[in-house]
């Protein structure tokens, strides 16, 4: 599997890709300190800096998974929340890279503020843009505590699979975690599942009635380390 990362920072997706046995083909980071870290750990990867000045067409059709946590400052509750008026609103640049590369899979990440900025405008725009490019999209809000961290830290994730690849992008059942594989049309608004291994309860309350789109909100508390579990749930409506 070949992986490329955008807005790479000091490497978040990149070590994860390496742990999976994937090849880190390129990374893209404008910050000079971040570039030093990336070049140190992945000296054989192509290193790009400014995404706005980078032509990615050389990678068209050769990247299996493209990842990127596009800048969160325009939507974060810790900032001024200028949204699309902020010069750091760089989702359009990530979308351009996706168009030029045409990866099989896209994984995007951002802060929870993306969901409620301007009524979820950019949250839905990201998914609509990906769907327009021929991707099936699944979105989820996953807290860090759901994977063992001692804090909540909600983050929005987008996982998209190109429809013309013939691969099965539907989520499946792992252990006793039940996931949704059908469209939201006509489905109950709330669904729940419990992962006995990771120790968290999931709760979905986002609905997208598009041809492809599925959105899920995950709320979770738990820890893999101490074996203790605090569950969060809500009665199905």
N, C-alpha and C positions, 0 to 999 in steps of 0.2 A: 504494500500500500504506500502511495506517495502523498505526502502532506505538505501543505503550505500554510503559513500563518500571516495574518495581517494585524497591525496594531500590537506587535509582539511583546512590547515591554521588555522585561528581562527574561522572558520565557515562561509562559504558563502552559499553553497548549503544547509547546515544543517538547518539554521533557515527558509529558503524558504520551505524546506520539511515539517518542523513543522507547518508553516502557512497553508500548504496544507492539514494538518491533517495526514501526513504520519508518520510512525514509523522510527526513526533514529536507525537502528540496529547497525551500526558500523561507525567509522571514522578512518582515517589513516593519521598520521602527525608525522614527526620526530622531529620537532622543539619543544623544551621543553616549551617555553612560549605558543605556540599554543596548546600544549597538556593540559596545565593548563586551558586555556579558554574552550576548548572542554569538558573537564571533569567536569568543573563547571556547564556548561549549559546543558550537556547531560550525567549526571552521570550514567545513566542506560544503555548507549550504550557501546558496546565493543570498547576499545581503542587500536589501533595498532600504532606502531611507524614507523619503517623502512620498507617501502614497499618491498624492495629487499630481506628482510628476513622473509616476512610474507606469510604463506600458507593460502589461502582463500577458500580452497575446502570445509571447514565446512559449507560455505554459499551456496554451489552449489544448484541451483534451488529454493532458498528461497528469493532471492532479486528481487523486481520488477524493481527498478530503481537504477542504479549505476552511480554516477557522479564523475567527476574529472577534475581539471584544471592542467594538467601535466606541469611541470616546463617550463617557457617561456624564461629563460635566454639564452638558446642556439640559439634562433631565434630573440630575441628582438633587435631592432635598437639601444637600449641604451647600448648594450653589445658588445662583440667581435664576436658574431655570428659564433661560431664554429660548430653549428649545431650538427650533429650526432657524431662528434668527442668530444663534450663536455660531461663530465661525468654526467651532469645533464639532458642529453637526456634520459628521463625515459618513453617515450611512450611505448617501449617494455615491461616495467614492468606493465603498465596499461593494455596492451593487454593480458599479462599473467593472470592478475587478472580477466579480462573479460572471458577468457577461463575457469578459475577455477570456477568462480561464475555462469556463463551463465545467466546473468540477462535478463529480458524481454526488458528493455530499457537501453540505454547508452547515457549519455549527457557529452560531453567533451568540454573544453574551452581552448583557448590560445590567444596569441597576434597576431596582423595582420601580423607581420613579418614571421609567419609560412607560409603564402601564397606565399611570394616571395623569401624565402630562397632557394637557389639552384634551382631556377625555379619552386618552389612549390613542390619539391620532397617529403618532409615529409607531407605536406598538403594532397597530393594525396595518399601517403603511408598509412596514418591513415585510409582513407576511403576504400582503397583496402584491408587493413588488416581486417577491420570490415566486409566488404562484404565476404571475404574468410571464416569468422567465421559464416556466415549465417545471417547477418544483412542487412537490407535496410537502407541506410544512406542519410541524408539530411544535407548539410553544409550551413552555412550562416555567413556573416560578418555583425555584428550588432553594431552600435555605441551607446555609453551610452546615447547620446542626443536623441536617438529614443525612449527612455523610460523615458524621463523627466529630465535627468541630464543636468547641465549647461556646459557640455564639450563633446567633440567628443568621444575620447577613443575607437577606433575600436577594436573589439574582434571577433575572429573566434569561432563559435559554431558548434559542431557536434551532431546531434540527430540521434540515431540509434535504430531500432526496430527489434527484432529477427523474422525471417520469419516463424518459425514453431509454433508461438504462436496463430495464427488465429486472432490477433487483427489488426485493420485497422490503418496503420501508415501514410496514406496519409494526407497531409495538406488540410484543408477545408477553406471555405469562412466565415469570421467572420465580421459582419457588412458590410462595403464596402471595406474590404481588400481582394483582389483577390490573391490567391496563386496557385502555380503550383502543380498538382498532377500526371502528366505524366512524362515519361522519357524525357531527353533532345533531343533524336534522332529526327531530323526533326523539332524541335521547333525553334521559333525565338530566336536570341541570347539575345535580350533585352525584359524584361517584367517589367511592372510597376504596382504598386497599391498604393492607398492612404487610410490610416486609419483615418477616420474623428474624432475618439475619442482620439487617441494618438497623432495625428498630425504629421505624417511623410510620406515621399514618399520613396518607395523602388525601387531599381534598381538592376537587376541581370545581371552579365556579366561573370560568371564562367560557363563553360560547361563541363559536364562529360558524355561521351557516353559509360557508362558501363551498365551491365544488370540491376543494381539497382540504381546506383549513380545519385544524383541530387545535384547540387551546386548552391547557390545563393549568390550574394553580395548585401547587403542592405546598402544604404546610406540614412541617415535621419537627419533632424533637426527639433526640435520642443520642446514643453513644455506642460505638462498637467496642470501646475500650474497657468501660467499667461494668458492662453487662446490665446497667440499669436503664430503664426506659420510662419516659414520661409521654403519654399519648395525648394527642390533640384530636378532637373529632367534633362533628356537628351532625345533628339528626338530619337524615335525608329528607329533602323537601320535594 
